[in-house]
């Protein structure tokens, strides 16, 4: 059934799939009342005024969100993970909170007769997936992240959603994590700038962005019970620094606390994390919501939680629990005086001030058709910049126009590209390329309908292309042997709730690649995967292309890179280890605690540098069809403020984009890993063109955190400065003479 908009005042009623949902956007009367409240006042002043007019019942309503993603019936809910009914008498709009790691999730509900799921908002609720968030990080381009955030928020707003549970920024301490694809890699600076860009893009559309999962929610194994154990200094210099920098850049309206514990204390009951650091040191003004079912009692309010998420509308209990911490228990705690009324007022103030700051009162969602083509172009552009060329022997890529026969093997490359599973799953417009496969729990394995084979055929119309599904290695090898070129599409499906047992490609794909490479020395491997994988066949193939989960137009993006229509410019946001033994924790155990003091602040490439390990591919690595050089390095320092400038030049014959990276070396006696990423810029250049790059280094990237003094400490000394193509390939080197300084936490 097509969407039917039926006039009902200013609020459309949408007939969607099997049900009719009444969508309550904030009416024009709401917006007029809100504007009349005085747009000259700050969000905090406006929130103060409104809180004074609210009854206890009004305030209590705002600190609980109801889970309607399974189709649970509540008046005016449209079917989202979190729903807060409107306070009509006060012109406070409803909150419709939806997952959106890489696009707007349309939650599966019951099954059809064919085994495929129905969706809470019908097929019309399907949307445009971006590449995986790890792929966004691989662009090293905050503008791409901004454009992507703007796109998904626009689609959300057009469906009646005004809060997105996006902004995942847990560092890649555990590359086998099922949610690695949802996050932004291993470095605080890179992760924060990409996340900040995406959140700014989301909130530009008057949709609140949430940053999550605060904090150290870095693996899926025992994720709801495990304790992430780490000392304060290491935590401040790594995982928390990523959150701190991203919040400063993106100003998200809300923060989601995680399921796990930190040093034995639940994230959502952790006053040190929420009150002392987030709201105290960082002066975060927005609200803290729990992850769904991660509340642990009414006293979470005193620990810093402002809103409990995921209450079942029927039972009144939090998801997966036997209680609702902010239901009757909160009222009882207030009656006893253990939670003062002033704390509830603060909770509500924080929610309202974010709603005012992002424009939810003045800019209610307006139901309208999606601009499918324009949104798909945004996704494709991101995917093209996300693709990382890892190997290109004898410049086999870009493919020559005169090539006659190409074998395409595996990965359903004839019809689509893989996506990751879990709450970040996006159900694509038009439906999956092949029937979705049910995962072990509530997850689904979905292929987006964008065929690399069809896209490549359009670019190379004279080439004969034959597809083999790769299920029989001998058959695939025979096809490869009879072809001028063989392209293997190797896939690794990962999802929320499940960690990978190791770094190997599943389903005997390593053997498939070995067989194809033995049959045809001109073999290309295209990876569609959630995170780093081992490559025992690396020396046997001529080309490796890392495409991640490439999104709505992933097939076109891959084809454009292979054929040379797009010059690859992606850089790795994570280190690819040679094997699991190089990891700080070679095995994921069933223990109820994880010792993150092993690597401490030395996450990712810093660990490899500290331990002098040679990875398979280093952080920041990526090849191009062009060549870039750096020159004219100048380093200036004023106290603890360091500015680096240099020139980047395209030395090749093709236009392309380069990402010069600035690393600062730590002083020998600091006890830190040798280097930290301190700056980067993605630069488009024509052949022979040069561009001046200037990077100002955040003093916190020179500092260590002094726990006893409760401040950042920059030690006086001469700091090495490196300009390079990756964390292991430096072309320019200099020094910055820095004076001692302290920085507030």
DAHUWO-V445264 format. One record per residue. N is the residue number from 1. RES is the residue in three letters. PHI is phi as a letter, one per 40 degrees, with the letter a starting at -180 (999 if undefined). Layout:
# DAHUWO-V445264
N,RES,PHI
N,RES,PHI
This chain:
# DAHUWO-V445264
1,UNK,999
2,UNK,c
3,UNK,c
4,UNK,b
5,UNK,c
6,UNK,b
7,UNK,c
8,UNK,a
9,UNK,g
10,UNK,b
11,UNK,b
12,UNK,c
13,UNK,b
14,UNK,b
15,UNK,c
16,UNK,b
17,UNK,f
18,UNK,c
19,UNK,b
20,UNK,b
21,UNK,b
22,UNK,c
23,UNK,c
24,UNK,c
25,UNK,c
26,UNK,c
27,UNK,c
28,UNK,c
29,UNK,c
30,UNK,d
31,UNK,c
32,UNK,c
33,UNK,c
34,UNK,c
35,UNK,c
36,UNK,c
37,UNK,c
38,UNK,h
39,UNK,c
40,UNK,c
41,UNK,c
42,UNK,c
43,UNK,d
44,UNK,c
45,UNK,c
46,UNK,c
47,UNK,c
48,UNK,d
49,UNK,c
50,UNK,c
51,UNK,d
52,UNK,c
53,UNK,c
54,UNK,c
55,UNK,c
56,UNK,d
57,UNK,c
58,UNK,d
59,UNK,c
60,UNK,c
61,UNK,c
62,UNK,c
63,UNK,c
64,UNK,b
65,UNK,b
66,UNK,c
67,UNK,c
68,UNK,b
69,UNK,c
70,UNK,c
71,UNK,g
72,UNK,d
73,UNK,c
74,UNK,a
75,UNK,d
76,UNK,g
77,UNK,c
78,UNK,b
79,UNK,g
80,UNK,b
81,UNK,c
82,UNK,b
83,UNK,a
84,UNK,b
85,UNK,c
86,UNK,c
87,UNK,b
88,UNK,d
89,UNK,c
90,UNK,b
91,UNK,g
92,UNK,c
93,UNK,c
94,UNK,c
95,UNK,b
96,UNK,b
97,UNK,b
98,UNK,b
99,UNK,c
100,UNK,a
101,UNK,d
102,UNK,b
103,UNK,i
104,UNK,c
105,UNK,c
106,UNK,b
107,UNK,c
108,UNK,c
109,UNK,b
110,UNK,c
111,UNK,b
112,UNK,c
113,UNK,c
114,UNK,c
115,UNK,g
116,UNK,c
117,UNK,c
118,UNK,c
119,UNK,b
120,UNK,c
121,UNK,b
122,UNK,g
123,UNK,c
124,UNK,c
125,UNK,c
126,UNK,c
127,UNK,b
128,UNK,c
129,UNK,c
130,UNK,c
131,UNK,d
132,UNK,d
133,UNK,c
134,UNK,c
135,UNK,c
136,UNK,d
137,UNK,c
138,UNK,c
139,UNK,c
140,UNK,f
141,UNK,b
142,UNK,d
143,UNK,c
144,UNK,c
145,UNK,c
146,UNK,c
147,UNK,c
148,UNK,c
149,UNK,c
150,UNK,c
151,UNK,c
152,UNK,c
153,UNK,c
154,UNK,c
155,UNK,c
156,UNK,c
157,UNK,c
158,UNK,c
159,UNK,b
160,UNK,g
161,UNK,b
162,UNK,b
163,UNK,b
164,UNK,b
165,UNK,c
166,UNK,b
167,UNK,g
168,UNK,c
169,UNK,b
170,UNK,c
171,UNK,c
172,UNK,c
173,UNK,c
174,UNK,b
175,UNK,c
176,UNK,c
177,UNK,d
178,UNK,c
179,UNK,b
180,UNK,d
181,UNK,c
182,UNK,c
183,UNK,b
184,UNK,b
185,UNK,g
186,UNK,b
187,UNK,b
188,UNK,c
189,UNK,c
190,UNK,d
191,UNK,d
192,UNK,c
193,UNK,c
194,UNK,c
195,UNK,c
196,UNK,d
197,UNK,c
198,UNK,c
199,UNK,c
200,UNK,c
201,UNK,c
202,UNK,c
203,UNK,c
204,UNK,c
205,UNK,c
206,UNK,g
207,UNK,b
208,UNK,c
209,UNK,b
210,UNK,b
211,UNK,c
212,UNK,a
213,UNK,b
214,UNK,c
215,UNK,a
216,UNK,f
217,UNK,c
218,UNK,b
219,UNK,a
220,UNK,c
221,UNK,d
222,UNK,f
223,UNK,c
224,UNK,c
225,UNK,b
226,UNK,c
227,UNK,b
228,UNK,c
229,UNK,c
230,UNK,a
231,UNK,c
232,UNK,c
233,UNK,c
234,UNK,c
235,UNK,c
236,UNK,c
237,UNK,c
238,UNK,b
239,UNK,d
240,UNK,c
241,UNK,c
242,UNK,c
243,UNK,c
244,UNK,d
245,UNK,c
246,UNK,c
247,UNK,c
248,UNK,c
249,UNK,c
250,UNK,c
251,UNK,f
252,UNK,c
253,UNK,c
254,UNK,a
255,UNK,b
256,UNK,b
257,UNK,c
258,UNK,c
259,UNK,c
260,UNK,c
261,UNK,b
262,UNK,b
263,UNK,f
264,UNK,g
265,UNK,b
266,UNK,d
267,UNK,d
268,UNK,c
269,UNK,b
270,UNK,b
271,UNK,c
272,UNK,c
273,UNK,c
274,UNK,c
275,UNK,c
276,UNK,c
277,UNK,c
278,UNK,c
279,UNK,c
280,UNK,c
281,UNK,c
282,UNK,c
283,UNK,f
284,UNK,c
285,UNK,c
286,UNK,c
287,UNK,b
288,UNK,b
289,UNK,b
290,UNK,c
291,UNK,c
292,UNK,c
293,UNK,g
294,UNK,b
295,UNK,c
296,UNK,b
297,UNK,i
298,UNK,c
299,UNK,c
300,UNK,d
301,UNK,c
302,UNK,c
303,UNK,c
304,UNK,h
305,UNK,c
306,UNK,b
307,UNK,a
308,UNK,c
309,UNK,b
310,UNK,g
311,UNK,c
312,UNK,c
313,UNK,c
314,UNK,c
315,UNK,c
316,UNK,g
317,UNK,b
318,UNK,c
319,UNK,d
320,UNK,g
321,UNK,b
322,UNK,b
323,UNK,a
324,UNK,b
325,UNK,d
326,UNK,b
327,UNK,c
328,UNK,c
329,UNK,d
330,UNK,c
331,UNK,c
332,UNK,c
333,UNK,c
334,UNK,c
335,UNK,c
336,UNK,c
337,UNK,g
338,UNK,c
339,UNK,b
340,UNK,c
341,UNK,d
342,UNK,c
343,UNK,c
344,UNK,c
345,UNK,c
346,UNK,c
347,UNK,d
348,UNK,c
349,UNK,d
350,UNK,c
351,UNK,c
352,UNK,c
353,UNK,c
354,UNK,c
355,UNK,c
356,UNK,c
357,UNK,c
358,UNK,c
359,UNK,g
360,UNK,c
361,UNK,c
362,UNK,c
363,UNK,b
364,UNK,c
365,UNK,d
366,UNK,b
367,UNK,c
368,UNK,a
369,UNK,c
370,UNK,c
371,UNK,c
372,UNK,d
373,UNK,c
374,UNK,c
375,UNK,c
376,UNK,c
377,UNK,c
378,UNK,c
379,UNK,c
380,UNK,c
381,UNK,c
382,UNK,c
383,UNK,c
384,UNK,c
385,UNK,c
386,UNK,c
387,UNK,c
388,UNK,b
389,UNK,c
390,UNK,c
391,UNK,a
392,UNK,a
393,UNK,c
394,UNK,f
395,UNK,f
396,UNK,c
397,UNK,c
398,UNK,c
399,UNK,c
400,UNK,c
401,UNK,c
402,UNK,c
403,UNK,c
404,UNK,c
405,UNK,b
406,UNK,b
407,UNK,c
408,UNK,b
409,UNK,b
410,UNK,g
411,UNK,g
412,UNK,f
413,UNK,c
414,UNK,c
415,UNK,b
416,UNK,a
417,UNK,b
418,UNK,c
419,UNK,b
420,UNK,c
421,UNK,b
422,UNK,h
423,UNK,c
424,UNK,c
425,UNK,c
426,UNK,b
427,UNK,c
428,UNK,c
429,UNK,c
430,UNK,g
431,UNK,g
432,UNK,c
433,UNK,c
434,UNK,b
435,UNK,d
436,UNK,c
437,UNK,b
438,UNK,c
439,UNK,c
440,UNK,c
441,UNK,b
442,UNK,b
443,UNK,c
444,UNK,b
445,UNK,c
446,UNK,b
447,UNK,b
448,UNK,c
449,UNK,c
450,UNK,a
451,UNK,c
452,UNK,d
453,UNK,c
454,UNK,c
455,UNK,c
456,UNK,c
457,UNK,c
458,UNK,c
459,UNK,c
460,UNK,b
461,UNK,c
462,UNK,c
463,UNK,c
464,UNK,c
465,UNK,b
466,UNK,b
467,UNK,b
468,UNK,b
469,UNK,c
470,UNK,g
471,UNK,c
472,UNK,b
473,UNK,c
474,UNK,c
475,UNK,c
476,UNK,c
477,UNK,c
478,UNK,c
479,UNK,c
480,UNK,c
481,UNK,c
482,UNK,c
483,UNK,b
484,UNK,c
485,UNK,a
486,UNK,b
487,UNK,b
488,UNK,c
489,UNK,c
490,UNK,c
491,UNK,b
492,UNK,a
493,UNK,c
494,UNK,b
495,UNK,a
496,UNK,d
497,UNK,g
498,UNK,b
499,UNK,c
500,UNK,c
501,UNK,c
502,UNK,a
503,UNK,b
504,UNK,c
505,UNK,c
506,UNK,c
507,UNK,f
508,UNK,f
509,UNK,c
510,UNK,c
511,UNK,c
512,UNK,c
513,UNK,c
514,UNK,d
515,UNK,c
516,UNK,c
517,UNK,c
518,UNK,c
519,UNK,c
520,UNK,a
521,UNK,c
522,UNK,c
523,UNK,b
524,UNK,b
525,UNK,b
526,UNK,b
527,UNK,c
528,UNK,b
529,UNK,a
530,UNK,c
531,UNK,a
532,UNK,d
533,UNK,b
534,UNK,c
535,UNK,b
536,UNK,c
537,UNK,c
538,UNK,d
539,UNK,c
540,UNK,c
541,UNK,b
542,UNK,c
543,UNK,b
544,UNK,b
545,UNK,b
546,UNK,c
547,UNK,b
548,UNK,f
549,UNK,c
550,UNK,c
551,UNK,g
552,UNK,d
553,UNK,b
554,UNK,c
555,UNK,c
556,UNK,c
557,UNK,c
558,UNK,c
559,UNK,c
560,UNK,c
561,UNK,c
562,UNK,c
563,UNK,c
564,UNK,g
565,UNK,c
566,UNK,b
567,UNK,c
568,UNK,c
569,UNK,b
570,UNK,c
571,UNK,b
572,UNK,c
573,UNK,c
574,UNK,b
575,UNK,c
576,UNK,c
577,UNK,c
578,UNK,c
579,UNK,a
580,UNK,c
581,UNK,c
582,UNK,c
583,UNK,c
584,UNK,d
585,UNK,b
586,UNK,d
587,UNK,b
588,UNK,c
589,UNK,c
590,UNK,c
591,UNK,c
592,UNK,c
593,UNK,a
594,UNK,b
595,UNK,c
596,UNK,c
597,UNK,c
598,UNK,d
599,UNK,c
600,UNK,f
601,UNK,c
602,UNK,c
603,UNK,c
604,UNK,g
605,UNK,d
606,UNK,c
607,UNK,c
608,UNK,c
609,UNK,c
610,UNK,c
611,UNK,c
612,UNK,f
613,UNK,c
614,UNK,c
615,UNK,c
616,UNK,c
617,UNK,a
618,UNK,c
619,UNK,d
620,UNK,g
621,UNK,c
622,UNK,i
623,UNK,c
624,UNK,b
625,UNK,c
626,UNK,b
627,UNK,b
628,UNK,b
629,UNK,b
630,UNK,b
631,UNK,a
632,UNK,f
633,UNK,c
634,UNK,b
635,UNK,b
636,UNK,b
637,UNK,b
638,UNK,b
639,UNK,g
640,UNK,b
641,UNK,c
642,UNK,b
643,UNK,b
644,UNK,b
645,UNK,b
646,UNK,a
647,UNK,b
648,UNK,b
649,UNK,b
650,UNK,c
651,UNK,c
652,UNK,c
653,UNK,b
654,UNK,b
655,UNK,c
656,UNK,a
657,UNK,b
658,UNK,b
659,UNK,b
660,UNK,c
661,UNK,b
662,UNK,b
663,UNK,b
664,UNK,b
665,UNK,c
666,UNK,c
667,UNK,c
668,UNK,d
669,UNK,c
670,UNK,c
671,UNK,g
672,UNK,b
673,UNK,c
674,UNK,d
675,UNK,a
676,UNK,b
677,UNK,c
678,UNK,b
679,UNK,i
680,UNK,a
681,UNK,a
682,UNK,c
683,UNK,b
684,UNK,c
685,UNK,a
686,UNK,c
687,UNK,d
688,UNK,g
689,UNK,c
690,UNK,b
691,UNK,a
692,UNK,c
693,UNK,b
694,UNK,b
695,UNK,b
696,UNK,b
697,UNK,c
698,UNK,c
699,UNK,d
700,UNK,c
701,UNK,c
702,UNK,c
703,UNK,b
704,UNK,b
705,UNK,c
706,UNK,c
707,UNK,c
708,UNK,c
709,UNK,c
710,UNK,f
711,UNK,a
712,UNK,c
713,UNK,b
714,UNK,c
715,UNK,c
716,UNK,c
717,UNK,i
718,UNK,b
719,UNK,c
720,UNK,c
721,UNK,b
722,UNK,b
723,UNK,b
724,UNK,a
725,UNK,c
726,UNK,a
727,UNK,c
728,UNK,b
729,UNK,b
730,UNK,b
731,UNK,b
732,UNK,b
733,UNK,b
734,UNK,a
735,UNK,b
736,UNK,b
737,UNK,c
738,UNK,b
739,UNK,c
740,UNK,c
741,UNK,a
742,UNK,b
743,UNK,b
744,UNK,c
745,UNK,c
